[in-house]
Amino acid sequence: MLKYTVWQSVKAPPRASRPARTPVQGIRARVGPVRCTLANVSATGAMVKSRVDLPIGREAMLVLEVDPKPVSVRVRIERCEPVDVALPSAVWRRQEYALGVSFIETSTELQQVLKRLTKEVSRTEETFPRVLVLGEEDQISKLIDKTLSGAEYVPRLLTYPRYAVSTAKRIGAKAVIVNLRIDPEFSVRSILDTLRADAMTSQLPVIVCARHGRLRPEHQTYLSERRLRLLLVPFTPEDLVLTLDRAVTEGY
């Protein structure tokens, strides 16, 4: 007599969703005596960048240097990860640490500051032009993101180029920057053709970042015929902003 075993699937318990994080810029802070800059905030914690690493589990006072007066809150360091940061010169790097902290206690004053920061970011994203950046999460993309964020643009990095058209439509992109590897087969052409083929993205200014040694004459001819702007790597932040400003103003 055969016996059958019936397996009953067990549902995994629902995973608690993490509070939405709001990226911020230009806010100085301190974790204890260590000076740092605020990267993002949520209802339960924050991410700061520091030149000094701090031990996980340590409790300290986080001071946000905001107007009209600083706000402090007791926090616990939950993570500390080294981050290589490309400076605007794009010549050398310095070491920074991303510190994730959770709020041990909150106050009405802190909640008001967090609410104000969220509103300021929302207002910025509504006002500044959005730029879709297609590329790897490499140093060039990091430089593009840092430069545009400080030049009154809102960059959106997309590492899956096949979603370029749908993402450009969804975020209302005013321009596209392509930071993809130029191989001998010029595979990036398929992505560029897709952008130009769609009615809603065909008129978007497109800037292609490429090293001169990897571009063949036929590649440059293709870029010219498709009205695609070329930005040679390496470039300075000033070169990037100037090229993008012209592209957005003139179109194509």
C-alpha positions as CSV (number, residue, x, y, z in Angstrom):
1,M,0.0,0.0,0.0
2,L,1.5,3.3,-1.1
3,K,1.6,6.2,1.3
4,Y,1.5,9.8,0.2
5,T,2.9,12.7,2.1
6,V,1.0,15.9,1.7
7,W,3.2,19.0,2.0
8,Q,1.4,22.1,3.2
9,S,2.9,25.4,2.2
10,V,3.5,27.8,5.0
11,K,3.3,31.4,4.3
12,A,6.2,33.5,5.4
13,P,5.3,36.2,7.9
14,P,4.9,39.6,6.2
15,R,8.1,41.6,6.3
16,A,7.8,45.0,7.9
17,S,8.1,47.7,5.4
18,R,10.9,50.2,6.0
19,P,9.8,53.9,6.4
20,A,10.4,55.9,3.2
21,R,13.7,57.8,3.2
22,T,13.9,61.3,2.0
23,P,17.3,62.4,0.4
24,V,18.6,65.7,1.6
25,Q,21.5,67.9,0.8
26,G,23.4,70.7,2.4
27,I,22.5,69.9,6.0
28,R,25.4,69.7,8.4
29,A,25.2,67.4,11.4
30,R,27.2,65.9,14.3
31,V,27.2,62.5,15.8
32,G,28.7,63.1,19.2
33,P,31.8,65.2,18.4
34,V,32.1,63.8,14.9
35,R,31.1,66.3,12.1
36,C,29.2,64.8,9.2
37,T,26.6,65.6,6.5
38,L,23.0,64.5,6.4
39,A,22.3,62.2,3.4
40,N,18.7,61.1,4.1
41,V,16.1,60.9,6.8
42,S,13.0,58.9,7.6
43,A,10.5,58.8,10.5
44,T,12.7,56.4,12.4
45,G,16.3,57.2,11.6
46,A,18.8,58.9,9.3
47,M,21.9,58.3,7.1
48,V,24.9,60.5,7.5
49,K,28.3,60.6,5.9
50,S,31.4,61.0,8.0
51,R,35.2,61.0,7.6
52,V,35.4,58.8,10.7
53,D,34.1,55.3,11.3
54,L,32.1,54.7,14.5
55,P,31.3,51.4,16.2
56,I,27.9,49.8,15.5
57,G,25.7,49.8,18.6
58,R,27.1,53.0,20.1
59,E,24.6,55.5,21.3
60,A,25.2,59.2,20.8
61,M,23.5,62.5,20.3
62,L,22.8,63.5,16.6
63,V,22.7,67.2,16.1
64,L,21.1,68.6,12.9
65,E,22.4,72.1,12.2
66,V,19.2,73.6,10.8
67,D,17.7,77.0,11.0
68,P,16.6,78.8,13.1
69,K,18.4,76.6,15.7
70,P,20.0,73.1,15.8
71,V,17.9,70.1,16.8
72,S,19.3,67.1,18.7
73,V,18.1,63.5,19.2
74,R,19.6,60.5,20.8
75,V,20.5,57.8,18.2
76,R,22.0,54.3,18.0
77,I,24.5,53.5,15.2
78,E,23.0,50.5,13.3
79,R,25.5,50.4,10.4
80,C,28.8,51.8,9.3
81,E,30.1,51.2,5.8
82,P,33.1,52.6,3.9
83,V,32.3,54.6,0.8
84,D,34.8,55.7,-1.9
85,V,33.9,59.2,-3.0
86,A,35.0,60.8,-6.2
87,L,35.8,64.4,-5.8
88,P,34.7,67.0,-8.4
89,S,38.2,67.0,-9.9
90,A,37.7,63.2,-10.6
91,V,41.4,62.7,-10.0
92,W,41.7,61.2,-6.5
93,R,39.4,59.8,-3.9
94,R,38.9,60.2,-0.2
95,Q,37.4,57.7,2.2
96,E,34.0,58.4,3.8
97,Y,31.7,56.3,5.9
98,A,28.0,55.9,5.6
99,L,26.5,55.8,9.1
100,G,22.9,54.5,9.5
101,V,21.4,55.6,12.8
102,S,18.0,54.9,14.4
103,F,16.2,57.4,16.6
104,I,16.0,56.2,20.2
105,E,13.7,59.0,21.2
106,T,11.9,61.7,19.2
107,S,10.4,65.1,20.0
108,T,7.9,67.4,18.5
109,E,10.7,69.7,17.5
110,L,12.4,66.9,15.6
111,Q,9.2,65.8,13.8
112,Q,8.7,69.4,12.7
113,V,12.2,69.5,11.2
114,L,11.7,66.2,9.4
115,K,8.4,67.3,8.0
116,R,9.9,70.6,6.8
117,L,12.9,68.7,5.1
118,T,10.5,66.4,3.3
119,K,8.4,69.3,2.0
120,E,11.6,71.1,0.8
121,V,12.7,68.0,-1.1
122,S,9.3,67.5,-2.7
123,R,9.2,71.2,-3.8
124,T,12.7,70.8,-5.2
125,E,11.8,67.8,-7.2
126,E,8.7,69.5,-8.6
127,T,10.7,72.6,-9.7
128,F,14.1,71.2,-11.0
129,P,14.3,69.3,-14.3
130,R,14.6,65.6,-14.0
131,V,17.4,63.8,-15.9
132,L,17.4,60.1,-16.6
133,V,21.0,58.6,-16.2
134,L,21.5,55.2,-17.9
135,G,24.5,53.4,-16.7
136,E,26.4,51.3,-14.2
137,E,26.8,52.2,-10.6
138,D,30.4,53.3,-11.2
139,Q,32.4,56.4,-10.4
140,I,31.3,58.2,-13.5
141,S,27.6,57.7,-12.6
142,K,28.3,58.9,-9.0
143,L,30.1,62.0,-10.3
144,I,27.1,62.7,-12.6
145,D,24.6,62.3,-9.8
146,K,26.6,64.5,-7.4
147,T,27.2,67.2,-10.0
148,L,23.6,67.4,-11.2
149,S,22.2,67.3,-7.7
150,G,24.2,70.4,-7.0
151,A,23.3,72.1,-10.2
152,E,19.5,72.3,-9.8
153,Y,18.7,69.1,-11.6
154,V,17.1,65.9,-10.2
155,P,19.1,62.9,-11.6
156,R,17.5,59.4,-11.7
157,L,20.0,56.5,-12.2
158,L,18.7,53.5,-14.1
159,T,20.9,50.4,-14.4
160,Y,18.4,48.5,-16.6
161,P,18.5,50.2,-20.0
162,R,15.7,48.2,-21.4
163,Y,13.3,50.3,-19.2
164,A,14.7,53.5,-20.5
165,V,11.7,54.7,-22.4
166,S,9.1,53.8,-19.8
167,T,11.2,55.3,-17.0
168,A,11.8,58.5,-19.0
169,K,8.0,58.9,-19.5
170,R,7.2,58.0,-15.8
171,I,9.5,60.6,-14.3
172,G,9.0,63.3,-16.9
173,A,12.6,63.4,-17.9
174,K,13.9,66.6,-19.6
175,A,17.0,64.9,-20.8
176,V,18.9,61.5,-20.9
177,I,22.5,60.9,-20.1
178,V,23.9,57.6,-21.3
179,N,26.9,56.2,-19.4
180,L,27.2,52.7,-20.9
181,R,30.2,50.9,-22.0
182,I,31.1,51.4,-25.7
183,D,32.1,48.0,-27.1
184,P,33.4,47.2,-30.6
185,E,29.9,46.1,-31.7
186,F,28.4,49.4,-30.4
187,S,25.7,47.6,-28.5
188,V,24.5,50.8,-27.0
189,R,23.0,51.7,-30.4
190,S,19.9,49.5,-29.7
191,I,19.1,51.6,-26.6
192,L,19.6,54.9,-28.4
193,D,17.5,53.7,-31.4
194,T,14.7,52.8,-28.9
195,L,14.8,56.3,-27.4
196,R,14.6,57.9,-30.8
197,A,11.9,55.5,-32.1
198,D,9.3,56.3,-29.4
199,A,7.1,59.4,-30.0
200,M,7.4,60.7,-26.4
201,T,11.2,60.3,-26.1
202,S,12.3,61.0,-29.7
203,Q,12.6,64.8,-29.0
204,L,14.5,64.4,-25.7
205,P,18.1,65.7,-25.6
206,V,20.5,62.7,-25.2
207,I,24.1,63.0,-24.0
208,V,26.4,60.0,-24.6
209,C,29.4,59.7,-22.3
210,A,32.3,57.8,-24.0
211,R,36.1,57.6,-24.1
212,H,37.6,58.9,-27.3
213,G,39.7,55.8,-27.9
214,R,36.6,53.6,-28.0
215,L,34.8,55.6,-30.6
216,R,35.1,54.7,-34.3
217,P,34.4,57.2,-37.1
218,E,31.1,55.4,-37.9
219,H,30.1,55.7,-34.2
220,Q,30.6,59.5,-34.3
221,T,28.7,59.6,-37.6
222,Y,25.8,57.7,-36.1
223,L,25.7,60.1,-33.0
224,S,25.7,63.1,-35.3
225,E,22.9,61.7,-37.6
226,R,20.7,60.9,-34.6
227,R,21.3,64.3,-33.0
228,L,23.0,62.8,-30.0
229,R,25.4,64.9,-28.0
230,L,28.8,63.5,-27.2
231,L,30.6,64.1,-23.9
232,L,34.1,62.7,-23.8
233,V,35.4,60.9,-20.7
234,P,37.1,62.1,-18.5
235,F,35.1,65.3,-18.1
236,T,34.8,68.0,-15.4
237,P,31.6,68.8,-13.6
238,E,31.6,72.1,-15.4
239,D,31.7,70.4,-18.8
240,L,28.8,68.2,-17.8
241,V,26.6,71.0,-16.5
242,L,27.4,73.2,-19.5
243,T,26.6,70.4,-22.0
244,L,23.3,69.6,-20.2
245,D,22.3,73.2,-19.9
246,R,22.7,73.7,-23.6
247,A,20.9,70.4,-24.4
248,V,17.9,71.3,-22.3
249,T,17.8,74.9,-23.6
250,E,18.3,74.1,-27.3
251,G,16.7,70.7,-27.4
252,Y,18.2,67.5,-28.8
